[in-house]
Amino acid sequence: MEKKWCPGCDQGWVVPVRVKRIGQTVFVCEECETTWFSAGGIGNAHPKNFVDFMESIGLQGLWTEVEQLPNDTEPE
């Protein structure tokens, strides 16, 4: 994935992260925490809020619950 500027807030980079507990890769704006589930969906698909997504899978929505991945990461 090529590094992308957030199309939602226009204030931060969208970074790939892996949710440690479940191993899922998602793409999160570092500033507004808008979350996409595919690199191709950034700006096109309906995003979710990071905390809402994390809470929906039983987590708190903390950055310590994910690990940042290299920018060329694609979803698994």
C-alpha positions in Angstrom: 0.0 0.0 0.0 1.3 3.4 -0.9 1.2 5.8 2.1 -2.2 7.7 2.0 -3.3 10.9 3.5 -6.7 10.6 5.3 -9.5 11.6 3.0 -11.8 12.1 5.9 -10.1 14.6 8.2 -7.3 15.7 5.8 -5.0 15.9 8.9 -3.2 12.6 9.3 -1.7 9.5 7.6 -3.6 6.2 7.2 -1.4 3.4 8.6 -1.8 -0.3 8.5 -2.1 -2.0 11.9 -2.7 -5.6 13.0 -5.1 -6.2 15.9 -2.9 -8.3 18.2 -5.7 -10.5 19.7 -7.2 -11.6 16.4 -4.5 -10.9 13.8 -6.7 -8.8 11.5 -5.1 -6.0 9.5 -7.0 -2.7 9.3 -6.0 0.8 8.1 -6.4 3.6 10.6 -5.9 7.4 10.4 -3.4 8.4 13.0 -5.3 11.6 13.6 -9.1 10.9 13.5 -8.9 7.1 13.9 -11.2 6.5 11.0 -10.8 2.8 10.1 -11.0 0.9 6.8 -10.7 -2.8 6.2 -8.9 -2.7 2.9 -6.2 -0.5 1.4 -8.3 -0.1 -1.7 -11.3 1.0 0.3 -9.7 4.0 1.8 -11.8 7.0 0.7 -14.2 4.7 -1.2 -15.7 2.3 1.3 -17.8 3.1 4.4 -15.3 3.4 7.2 -15.8 2.7 10.9 -14.5 4.5 14.0 -11.5 2.7 15.4 -12.9 2.6 19.0 -16.3 1.4 17.8 -14.6 -1.4 15.7 -12.4 -2.5 18.6 -15.2 -2.5 21.1 -17.3 -4.6 18.7 -14.7 -7.3 18.9 -14.4 -7.1 22.7 -11.4 -4.7 23.0 -11.1 -1.2 24.5 -9.9 0.6 21.4 -6.4 1.4 22.6 -3.4 1.8 20.3 -1.6 -0.7 22.6 -4.0 -3.4 21.3 -2.5 -3.1 17.8 0.9 -3.1 16.2 1.8 -0.8 13.3 2.9 -2.6 10.2 5.0 -1.4 7.2 3.1 0.8 4.8 3.3 -1.8 2.0 1.1 -4.2 4.0 -2.0 -5.7 2.4 -4.9 -7.2 4.4 -4.5 -10.9 5.3 
